[in-house]
Amino acid sequence: MGDEVYVGRAAADAALDHGWLLGHFKDPPDPRHSEALEIKWGVHPRGDERARWVRGEERTALLVLISGRFRMRFGGRDVLLEHQGDYVVWGPGVDHSWCAEEESVVLTVRWPSVPGYRAAPLG
């Protein structure tokens, strides 16, 4: 198989790059390199929550629940994803956070893939 094809396992590959499987942060010529979009396989233990709210988002995102129970927070509105395949989409300018109410697996797609959005460590 040539360099233009990549075969992987989401759980194993996600562990190598904070859950992200595809995006600008993969080095070319890796077929997972993309400036068009980013894909994340998120595995979250019960009670896991985002350390800080995302503010000033410039991208559009789609989050799909694979398993578990996952709450997305959007300012004054919460969205509970509790059935496999439940999903939510939000656009640029929408501040958000999340919390895993049960052990959860979610697939996130964001576009475009923009450098510089890694959350700063707490401290």
N, C-alpha and C positions, 0 to 999 in steps of 0.2 A: 504494500500500500504506500502511495506517495505522501508527500508532505501536505497535499491539499485535502486530505481526509484525516479526521481525528476521531477515534473511538474511545469513549471513557465511561466511567461510572460516576454519576452526579455526586453521591455522598463522598466518595474518595477524592475526587477532583476538587470539590467545594472546600474540603478541609485545607487545601493548599493555598487558598487565596480569599479567606474570609467569606466563603460561600459563593464567590463570583466565578461563573463558568465561562463567560464570554464578555468581551468589551475591549476598550482602548488599552487596558492595562496588560493584556496578553501581548507578547512580543511578536511582530511580524517575522517570518511568514506563517506563524501558527494560524491555522484556519479559525481559531477561536478569537483572533484579534478582530475587533470591529469598532469603528467610530460611529456606526449607525445606531447600535443598541447594546444593552448590557443584560445579561441573564444571571440570576442568582438562585441557588438551591439553598434555602434557609432552613436549618434544623434548630429548633428552639425548645429547650426544656420548659416544663411548666413554671410559670412565674417570671420567665425571661422577659425583659422589656428594654426598649431602646433607651440608651443612657441620656440622650438629649433629643429634643424636638428638631426635626429638619425644618429650617426656616429659609425662605427665599429660594425655594426649589425652582430650577429652570427647565426641568424635564417633565415628561409625561410618564406615568408608571401604571402597570397592571400587576396586581398581586392575586395569585390563585391559591386557594387552600388545597393541599394534597391530603393532609390528615391532621386531626387534632381540632383545636378550638382557638381562634386567633382574633384578637380585637385590634382594629385600626382606629386611630384617634385623629380627628380632623377638627381642631379648634373646638367648636361647640357641638360637634357631631361625632358619635362613635358608630362604627360598623362592625358587627359581630359576624365572623365567618365560622360556621359550625358544621357545614355539610361539604363533603368532598366535591370540589368543583366550584364552590362559592368563590366569587371574585369581586374585586373593587378596582376601579380605574380613577386616577386623579391627574390633574394637569398642572402645568407650571403655576407657581405662586401659591400652591396649596400647602400650608404647613401641616406636618403630620408626625405621628409617633405610633408605637404599637406595643402590644403586650400579648404573650402567649398564655392563655388561660388554662390550656392543657398542653402536654408535649405536642408540638406541631411541626409540620413540614409545609413550607410555602415556596412557591415558585414566583419570582419577581422578574418582570421585564421592564427596563427603563430605556427611554430614548430621548435624545441622542446620547451617546456615550461621551461624557464630558469629564476631563481630568479635574482633580482637585476637590472631590466631594467626600473624601474619607472623613468620618467623624473624628474629631480631635479627642485624644484620651482624656478621661476625667483626672482632675488632680491639680 
